[in-house]
């Protein structure tokens, strides 16, 4: 498994400190840069990359380092400079070189190394006969294996986030019509942003189990490496076989409330985006988002103005972002409410649209506030251009990470149409199929928001009702 080592320092590593860290391999190693200077590579004498080091990132969002690295004395919860080094697996010394680089940074600047056992300040001599080691010519720092069909990234960390490394790899693979396939041990979990980014086959999360081989961490299908890509193993009937490790041992009673909402705005110079997301966070966490970013760790303090500027500068290309909640809502005595969202902003013929997925975690003894959905929907429509809002409930980890075993799918709770949407259907409420109750009208009578209740979050038949309602609205 490829090893990632992170130096967490209170001040930004300057050029002199970085050079001291890069001397971890002694004078025989060389240094190069790629990605327009954003990535430094520590290389063997023949030019082979051993360690890739990303430009330091200032993480200003409270609790973000602990969310991704876990509770540890080595993890500082305050603002911290995050410098990540990725060691190649092709050469045995590379992992120790990454640890020595990070250890040297923290020796000079203070702070800590993650994982703590990786830290050292020793000079690591290159003793491997690298002439006998094949050179992986991937051209992308995060990618360990590259074929004509897939880019494979090997990760060995408890929580695998959508880092800028992986975001860059995803852009390259999408442009080249390749699959991105991430290989981890069965002890790893994904963050919601990475799970969202891997949506759509043949992108996969591949679990390398010590006893059961490879399987898909999201579907459970047993996999094998064939023709340059991980693909399912089929039985005699042509069906994919399910890995035994994918079956959960105990069902969690923790739950996740999921909101999938779309807003639509007229494009003009006065438009400020992010209002719908901020309103939803306020409703469920008593605070706006703590921060936002284009990758993880989420490093920027929440700012609708800066978010809008980024989306405007990228237009007409779409913009994909992540937002995270505070580790403790305000006021502080309230219980912790895990909350994370992904946002996709794009210009369409109808205007500027925001597609938002917001996930909120609830402990076993907590009841998700489904009663708050109607109030939220009315406010989103009145002030933030609500088009649709689909609310679902599922059993899953309250920390919102995704484990490599079966979790029940979400169950639809309600579908809400913004006041402009019902006018486009050309249908009235009396035309609804008999299995679906008439909607509740929210807001002004002249332009109501239509709120369709589908279940209390415990009835799996709600999926059939949602499909029937969707067909009805599409026909209209």
C-alpha positions as CSV (number, residue, x, y, z in Angstrom):
1,X,0.0,0.0,0.0
2,X,1.2,3.5,-0.8
3,X,1.9,5.5,2.3
4,X,0.8,9.1,2.9
5,X,2.6,11.1,5.6
6,X,1.4,14.5,6.7
7,X,3.3,17.3,8.5
8,X,1.1,19.5,10.6
9,X,2.9,22.7,11.4
10,X,1.8,26.0,13.1
11,X,3.7,28.1,10.4
12,X,4.0,27.7,6.7
13,X,7.1,25.8,5.6
14,X,9.4,28.2,3.7
15,X,11.8,27.2,1.0
16,X,14.7,26.8,3.4
17,X,12.7,24.4,5.6
18,X,11.5,22.4,2.6
19,X,15.0,22.0,1.3
20,X,16.1,20.7,4.8
21,X,13.3,18.2,4.6
22,X,14.2,17.2,1.1
23,X,17.7,16.4,2.2
24,X,16.2,13.3,4.0
25,X,17.7,11.1,1.3
26,X,21.2,12.6,1.4
27,X,23.0,14.4,-1.4
28,X,22.6,11.7,-4.1
29,X,18.9,12.3,-4.6
30,X,17.5,15.0,-6.9
31,X,14.5,17.3,-6.8
32,X,12.0,18.1,-9.6
33,X,8.6,19.9,-9.8
34,X,5.4,19.1,-11.7
35,X,1.9,20.5,-11.9
36,X,3.3,24.0,-12.6
37,X,5.3,23.8,-9.4
38,X,2.5,22.8,-7.1
39,X,4.1,19.3,-6.5
40,X,7.8,18.7,-5.6
41,X,9.2,15.3,-6.2
42,X,12.2,13.7,-4.4
43,X,13.8,11.5,-7.1
44,X,16.4,8.8,-7.3
45,X,19.6,9.5,-9.3
46,X,18.0,8.2,-12.5
47,X,15.1,10.6,-12.1
48,X,12.6,8.1,-10.7
49,X,10.0,9.8,-8.3
50,X,10.3,8.4,-4.8
51,X,8.2,10.9,-2.8
52,X,5.8,13.5,-4.1
53,X,5.1,16.5,-1.9
54,X,2.2,18.8,-2.3
55,X,2.2,22.6,-1.7
56,X,1.4,23.3,2.0
57,X,-2.3,24.1,2.7
58,X,-3.5,26.3,5.5
59,X,-6.5,24.5,7.2
60,X,-8.5,27.2,9.0
61,X,-11.6,25.2,9.6
62,X,-12.1,24.0,13.2
63,X,-12.2,20.2,13.6
64,X,-11.2,19.4,10.0
65,X,-7.9,17.7,10.9
66,X,-9.5,15.5,13.5
67,X,-12.4,14.6,11.1
68,X,-9.9,13.2,8.6
69,X,-7.1,12.0,10.8
70,X,-8.9,10.9,13.9
71,X,-8.6,11.8,17.6
72,X,-4.9,11.8,18.4
73,X,-2.4,13.8,20.4
74,X,-0.6,14.4,17.2
75,X,-3.6,16.2,15.6
76,X,-3.9,19.9,16.4
77,X,-7.5,21.2,16.2
78,X,-6.5,24.8,15.5
79,X,-5.4,26.5,12.3
80,X,-2.5,24.4,10.9
81,X,-0.4,24.1,7.8
82,X,-1.0,20.7,6.1
83,X,1.9,19.4,4.0
84,X,1.3,16.0,2.5
85,X,4.0,13.6,1.2
86,X,3.0,10.6,-0.8
87,X,5.6,7.8,-1.0
88,X,5.9,5.4,-3.9
89,X,5.6,1.7,-3.2
90,X,8.1,0.8,-6.0
91,X,11.1,1.4,-3.7
92,X,11.2,0.2,-0.1
93,X,13.0,3.3,1.2
94,X,10.3,5.7,-0.1
95,X,8.0,5.4,2.9
96,X,10.9,6.2,5.3
97,X,11.9,9.1,3.1
98,X,8.4,10.6,3.4
99,X,8.5,10.1,7.2
100,X,12.0,11.8,7.4
101,X,10.8,14.7,5.3
102,X,7.8,15.3,7.5
103,X,9.9,14.8,10.7
104,X,12.4,17.3,9.6
105,X,9.7,19.9,8.9
106,X,8.2,19.5,12.4
107,X,11.6,19.5,14.1
108,X,12.2,23.0,12.6
109,X,8.7,24.5,12.8
110,X,7.0,22.5,15.6
111,X,3.8,20.6,15.2
112,X,3.3,16.9,14.6
113,X,3.6,14.2,12.0
114,X,0.7,11.9,11.0
115,X,0.8,9.0,11.4
116,X,3.0,9.6,14.5
117,X,5.1,6.4,14.0
118,X,6.2,7.6,10.6
119,X,8.2,10.6,12.1
120,X,12.0,10.5,11.9
121,X,14.8,12.8,11.1
122,X,17.3,10.2,10.0
123,X,19.0,10.3,6.6
124,X,17.5,7.4,4.6
125,X,20.1,6.1,2.1
126,X,18.9,4.5,-1.1
127,X,20.0,0.9,-1.0
128,X,17.5,-0.7,-3.3
129,X,18.8,-1.7,-6.7
130,X,16.4,0.5,-8.6
131,X,17.7,-0.7,-11.9
132,X,15.8,-3.9,-11.2
133,X,12.5,-2.2,-10.3
134,X,10.1,-1.4,-13.1
135,X,9.3,2.3,-13.5
136,X,5.6,3.1,-13.3
137,X,5.1,5.7,-16.0
138,X,1.8,7.2,-14.9
139,X,2.5,11.0,-15.3
140,X,0.0,11.6,-12.5
141,X,1.4,11.9,-8.9
142,X,-1.5,10.1,-7.2
143,X,-1.7,7.2,-9.7
144,X,0.2,3.9,-8.9
145,X,-0.9,1.9,-11.9
146,X,-2.0,3.3,-15.3
147,X,-3.5,1.3,-18.2
148,X,-5.5,2.2,-21.2
149,X,-8.7,1.5,-19.2
150,X,-8.0,2.5,-15.6
151,X,-6.0,4.6,-13.3
152,X,-5.4,2.7,-10.0
153,X,-4.6,4.6,-6.7
154,X,-3.5,2.6,-3.7
155,X,-4.3,4.1,-0.3
156,X,-3.6,2.9,3.2
157,X,-5.3,5.3,5.7
158,X,-8.2,4.9,8.0
159,X,-10.3,7.6,6.3
160,X,-9.7,8.3,2.6
161,X,-10.8,11.8,1.6
162,X,-11.2,13.5,-1.7
163,X,-7.7,15.1,-1.6
164,X,-6.4,17.4,-4.2
165,X,-4.3,14.4,-5.3
166,X,-7.4,12.3,-6.0
167,X,-9.3,15.2,-7.5
168,X,-6.5,15.8,-9.9
169,X,-6.4,12.1,-10.8
170,X,-10.2,12.1,-11.4
171,X,-9.9,15.0,-13.8
172,X,-7.2,13.3,-15.8
173,X,-9.0,10.0,-15.9
174,X,-12.3,11.6,-17.0
175,X,-10.6,13.5,-19.7
176,X,-8.8,10.3,-21.0
177,X,-12.0,8.2,-20.7
178,X,-10.4,6.0,-18.0
179,X,-11.9,4.6,-14.8
180,X,-10.5,5.8,-11.4
181,X,-10.2,2.8,-9.1
182,X,-9.1,3.3,-5.5
183,X,-7.6,0.3,-3.7
184,X,-7.7,0.2,0.2
185,X,-7.6,-2.4,3.0
186,X,-10.9,-3.4,4.6
187,X,-10.2,-1.1,7.6
188,X,-10.5,2.1,5.5
189,X,-13.6,4.3,5.1
190,X,-14.5,6.9,2.5
191,X,-15.7,10.4,3.1
192,X,-18.9,11.5,1.5
193,X,-17.2,13.8,-1.1
194,X,-15.0,10.9,-2.3
195,X,-18.0,8.6,-2.4
196,X,-19.8,11.1,-4.5
197,X,-16.9,11.6,-6.8
198,X,-16.7,7.8,-7.5
199,X,-20.3,7.6,-8.5
200,X,-20.7,5.9,-11.8
201,X,-19.0,2.7,-13.1
202,X,-16.4,1.7,-14.0
203,X,-15.0,4.0,-11.2
204,X,-14.7,1.8,-8.2
205,X,-13.6,1.5,-4.6
206,X,-11.7,-1.7,-4.5
207,X,-11.1,-3.5,-1.2
208,X,-8.1,-5.7,-0.9
209,X,-9.1,-8.3,1.7
210,X,-6.3,-10.5,3.2
211,X,-8.5,-13.6,3.0
212,X,-11.1,-13.0,0.4
213,X,-9.2,-11.2,-2.4
214,X,-10.7,-8.1,-4.0
215,X,-14.3,-6.8,-3.8
216,X,-16.2,-3.6,-4.5
217,X,-16.5,-1.6,-1.3
218,X,-19.9,-0.1,-2.4
219,X,-21.7,-3.0,-4.1
220,X,-19.9,-6.0,-2.5
221,X,-19.2,-7.6,-5.9
222,X,-16.1,-9.8,-6.0
223,X,-13.5,-8.4,-8.4
224,X,-10.5,-9.6,-10.3
225,X,-7.9,-7.7,-12.4
226,X,-8.6,-8.4,-16.1
227,X,-7.5,-6.6,-19.2
228,X,-6.1,-3.7,-17.3
229,X,-9.1,-3.0,-15.0
230,X,-10.9,-4.4,-11.9
231,X,-14.1,-6.0,-13.1
232,X,-16.7,-8.3,-11.3
233,X,-16.4,-12.0,-11.2
234,X,-19.6,-13.7,-12.6
235,X,-21.1,-17.0,-11.7
236,X,-22.5,-19.6,-14.1
237,X,-25.7,-17.6,-14.6
238,X,-23.8,-14.4,-15.4
239,X,-24.5,-12.8,-12.1
240,X,-21.8,-11.0,-10.1
241,X,-20.8,-12.9,-6.9
242,X,-21.1,-11.2,-3.6
243,X,-18.1,-11.1,-1.2
244,X,-18.8,-12.6,2.3
245,X,-17.0,-9.7,3.9
246,X,-19.5,-7.2,2.5
247,X,-22.3,-8.6,4.8
248,X,-22.6,-6.4,8.0
249,X,-22.0,-8.1,11.3
250,X,-24.2,-5.8,13.3
251,X,-26.7,-3.2,12.1
252,X,-26.2,0.3,13.4
253,X,-29.1,2.3,14.8
254,X,-27.4,5.6,13.9
255,X,-29.0,7.5,11.1
256,X,-28.3,9.9,8.3
257,X,-30.7,12.6,7.1
258,X,-30.0,13.3,3.4
259,X,-31.2,16.4,1.5
260,X,-30.8,16.5,-2.3
261,X,-31.9,20.0,-3.4
262,X,-31.6,22.0,-6.6
263,X,-31.9,25.8,-6.8
264,X,-32.3,27.9,-9.9
265,X,-31.3,31.6,-10.2
266,X,-31.4,34.2,-13.0
267,X,-27.9,34.9,-14.0
268,X,-26.9,38.5,-13.2
269,X,-24.0,40.3,-11.7
270,X,-25.7,40.8,-8.3
271,X,-26.2,37.0,-7.8
272,X,-24.5,35.6,-4.7
273,X,-24.6,31.8,-4.4
274,X,-24.5,29.5,-1.4
275,X,-27.6,30.9,0.3
276,X,-29.6,27.7,0.1
277,X,-26.8,25.7,1.6
278,X,-26.3,28.2,4.3
279,X,-30.0,28.2,5.2
280,X,-30.1,24.4,5.3
281,X,-27.1,24.4,7.7
282,X,-28.7,27.0,9.9
283,X,-31.9,24.9,10.2
284,X,-30.2,21.7,11.2
285,X,-27.0,22.8,12.9
286,X,-27.8,26.2,14.3
287,X,-24.9,27.7,12.4
288,X,-23.7,28.3,8.8
289,X,-21.1,26.0,7.3
290,X,-17.7,26.2,9.0
291,X,-15.8,26.1,5.7
292,X,-15.7,25.2,2.0
293,X,-13.1,24.0,-0.5
294,X,-12.6,22.3,-3.8
295,X,-11.1,19.2,-2.1
296,X,-10.4,17.8,1.3
297,X,-9.2,18.9,3.8
298,X,-11.7,21.7,3.7
299,X,-9.5,24.6,4.3
300,X,-11.3,27.9,3.7
301,X,-13.6,29.7,6.1
302,X,-17.2,29.9,4.9
303,X,-17.8,32.8,2.5
304,X,-20.6,33.1,0.0
305,X,-18.8,35.9,-1.7
306,X,-15.6,34.0,-2.4
307,X,-17.6,30.9,-3.4
308,X,-19.5,32.9,-5.9
309,X,-16.3,34.5,-7.3
310,X,-14.8,31.1,-7.9
311,X,-17.8,29.8,-9.7
312,X,-18.0,32.9,-11.8
313,X,-14.4,32.7,-12.7
314,X,-14.8,29.1,-13.8
315,X,-17.9,29.6,-15.8
316,X,-19.1,28.3,-18.2
317,X,-17.3,25.2,-16.8
318,X,-19.2,23.7,-13.8
319,X,-17.7,24.1,-10.2
320,X,-17.7,21.3,-7.7
321,X,-17.3,22.1,-4.0
322,X,-17.4,20.7,-0.5
323,X,-18.8,22.4,2.6
324,X,-18.4,21.2,6.2
325,X,-20.2,22.0,9.5
326,X,-18.8,23.2,12.7
327,X,-17.5,20.5,15.1
328,X,-19.9,22.0,17.7
329,X,-23.0,24.1,16.7
330,X,-23.4,27.5,18.2
331,X,-24.0,27.9,21.1
332,X,-21.3,25.4,22.1
333,X,-23.3,23.4,24.8
334,X,-25.4,21.9,22.0
335,X,-24.6,18.3,20.9
336,X,-22.2,17.8,18.0
337,X,-24.1,17.6,14.6
338,X,-22.0,16.1,11.9
339,X,-22.8,17.8,8.6
340,X,-21.2,17.7,5.2
341,X,-22.4,18.8,1.8
342,X,-21.3,18.7,-1.9
343,X,-22.3,21.4,-4.3
344,X,-22.2,21.5,-8.1
345,X,-22.8,24.9,-9.7
346,X,-23.4,25.1,-13.4
347,X,-24.7,27.6,-16.0
348,X,-27.7,26.2,-17.9
349,X,-30.2,27.7,-20.4
350,X,-32.5,28.3,-17.4
351,X,-29.9,30.3,-15.4
352,X,-27.5,29.3,-12.7
353,X,-28.3,26.0,-10.9
354,X,-26.9,24.6,-7.7
355,X,-27.2,20.9,-7.1
356,X,-26.6,20.2,-3.4
357,X,-26.4,17.0,-1.4
358,X,-26.4,17.7,2.4
359,X,-25.9,14.8,4.9
360,X,-26.5,15.1,8.6
361,X,-25.6,12.5,11.2
362,X,-27.7,11.4,14.2
363,X,-26.7,9.2,17.1
364,X,-28.8,6.2,18.2
365,X,-30.7,8.2,20.8
366,X,-31.5,11.1,18.5
367,X,-34.5,11.6,16.3
368,X,-33.9,13.3,13.0
369,X,-36.2,16.5,12.8
370,X,-38.4,15.6,9.8
371,X,-40.9,18.2,11.0
372,X,-38.4,20.9,10.0
373,X,-38.4,20.0,6.3
374,X,-41.6,22.0,5.4
375,X,-40.3,25.2,7.1
376,X,-37.0,24.8,5.3
377,X,-38.6,24.2,1.9
378,X,-40.8,27.3,2.3
379,X,-37.8,29.5,3.2
380,X,-35.7,28.1,0.3
381,X,-38.4,28.8,-2.2
382,X,-39.0,32.3,-0.9
383,X,-35.4,33.4,-0.8
384,X,-33.2,31.0,-2.7
385,X,-34.9,29.8,-5.9
386,X,-35.9,26.3,-4.8
387,X,-36.6,23.9,-7.7
388,X,-36.8,20.5,-6.0
389,X,-36.0,19.0,-2.7
390,X,-35.8,15.3,-2.1
391,X,-35.5,14.2,1.6
392,X,-34.4,10.7,2.6
393,X,-33.5,8.9,5.8
394,X,-31.1,5.9,6.2
395,X,-29.4,3.8,8.8
396,X,-25.7,4.6,8.6
397,X,-22.8,5.9,10.6
398,X,-23.5,9.2,12.2
399,X,-20.0,10.4,11.4
400,X,-21.1,10.2,7.7
401,X,-18.1,8.1,6.6
402,X,-18.8,5.1,4.3
403,X,-17.6,1.7,5.5
404,X,-16.8,-1.2,3.0
405,X,-19.8,-3.3,4.0
406,X,-23.5,-3.3,3.3
407,X,-25.5,-0.4,4.6
408,X,-29.3,-0.1,3.9
409,X,-30.2,2.3,1.1
410,X,-31.9,5.6,2.0
411,X,-35.7,5.7,2.1
412,X,-37.5,8.7,0.6
413,X,-39.3,10.8,3.1
414,X,-40.7,13.6,0.9
415,X,-40.4,15.4,-2.4
416,X,-40.9,19.1,-2.6
417,X,-41.4,21.2,-5.7
418,X,-40.6,24.9,-5.7
419,X,-43.3,27.4,-6.6
420,X,-42.1,27.7,-10.2
421,X,-42.1,23.9,-10.8
422,X,-45.8,23.0,-10.4
423,X,-46.7,25.6,-13.0
424,X,-44.5,23.7,-15.5
425,X,-46.2,20.4,-14.9
426,X,-49.6,21.5,-16.3
427,X,-51.4,19.2,-13.9
428,X,-53.4,19.8,-10.8
429,X,-53.2,17.8,-7.5
430,X,-56.4,15.8,-8.2
431,X,-54.6,14.0,-11.0
432,X,-52.2,12.2,-8.6
433,X,-52.0,8.4,-8.6
434,X,-54.1,6.8,-5.8
435,X,-51.1,5.6,-3.8
436,X,-49.9,9.1,-3.3
437,X,-51.5,11.5,-0.9
438,X,-52.2,15.1,-2.2
439,X,-49.4,17.5,-1.4
440,X,-49.3,20.1,1.3
441,X,-49.3,23.6,-0.1
442,X,-46.6,25.9,1.5
443,X,-46.2,29.6,1.0
444,X,-48.5,32.0,-0.8
445,X,-51.6,30.5,-2.4
446,X,-50.9,32.1,-5.8
447,X,-47.5,30.4,-6.1
448,X,-47.5,27.5,-3.6
449,X,-44.7,25.1,-2.8
450,X,-46.0,21.5,-3.2
451,X,-44.7,19.1,-0.5
452,X,-45.4,15.4,-1.1
453,X,-45.1,13.2,1.9
454,X,-43.9,9.7,1.0
455,X,-43.0,7.9,4.3
456,X,-41.7,8.4,7.8
457,X,-38.3,7.1,6.6
458,X,-39.0,3.5,7.6
459,X,-41.2,2.2,4.8
460,X,-39.2,0.8,1.8
461,X,-42.3,1.0,-0.4
462,X,-41.7,4.7,-0.4
463,X,-39.3,4.1,-3.4
464,X,-42.2,2.8,-5.5
465,X,-44.3,5.8,-4.5
466,X,-41.5,8.2,-5.5
467,X,-41.1,6.4,-8.8
468,X,-44.8,6.6,-9.5
469,X,-44.9,10.3,-8.6
470,X,-41.9,11.0,-10.8
471,X,-43.5,9.3,-13.8
472,X,-46.7,11.3,-13.1
473,X,-44.8,14.6,-13.1
474,X,-42.7,13.7,-16.2
475,X,-45.9,12.9,-18.1
476,X,-47.3,16.2,-17.1
